[in-house]
Amino acid sequence: MKLNAPRKITWLVALILAVLGLIGYLVTIPVITSLAFWLVLIAAVLLLLATYMEGL
């Protein structure tokens, strides 16, 4: 199995989603707090997909 490095834009989107999820978990923000877990999960899945798929 060949792994690829994710593109910078993909990495930045995943980073922003993860940071928003972490902030939402630590601080009560109406919309972000309820989605904190899902934001971090989506960020992790995005990075995993970008590692396995070429060009993402």
C-alpha positions in Angstrom: 0.0 0.0 0.0 1.4 3.4 -1.1 0.6 6.4 1.1 0.6 10.0 -0.2 1.1 13.3 1.6 -2.1 15.4 1.6 -2.1 18.7 -0.3 -1.6 21.8 1.7 -5.2 23.0 1.2 -6.5 19.7 2.4 -4.3 19.8 5.4 -5.3 23.4 6.2 -9.0 22.5 6.0 -8.6 19.5 8.3 -6.6 21.7 10.7 -9.3 24.4 10.8 -12.0 21.8 11.4 -10.0 20.2 14.2 -9.3 23.5 15.9 -12.9 24.6 15.6 -13.9 21.2 17.2 -11.5 21.6 20.0 -12.6 25.2 20.7 -16.2 24.1 20.6 -15.4 21.4 23.2 -13.6 23.7 25.5 -15.7 26.8 25.2 -19.5 27.0 24.9 -20.4 28.4 21.5 -24.0 27.7 20.5 -23.5 26.0 17.1 -19.9 24.8 17.3 -20.3 23.1 20.7 -23.0 20.8 19.5 -20.9 19.8 16.5 -17.5 19.6 18.2 -17.1 15.8 18.0 -18.3 15.7 14.4 -15.9 18.4 13.3 -12.9 16.6 14.7 -14.1 13.3 13.2 -14.5 14.9 9.8 -11.0 16.4 10.1 -9.5 13.0 10.9 -11.4 11.2 8.1 -10.4 13.9 5.6 -6.7 13.4 6.5 -7.0 9.6 6.3 -8.6 9.9 2.9 -6.0 12.4 1.7 -3.3 10.0 2.8 -4.8 7.0 0.9 -6.0 8.8 -2.3 -3.6 10.5 -4.6 -4.2 14.1 -5.4 -6.5 14.9 -2.5 
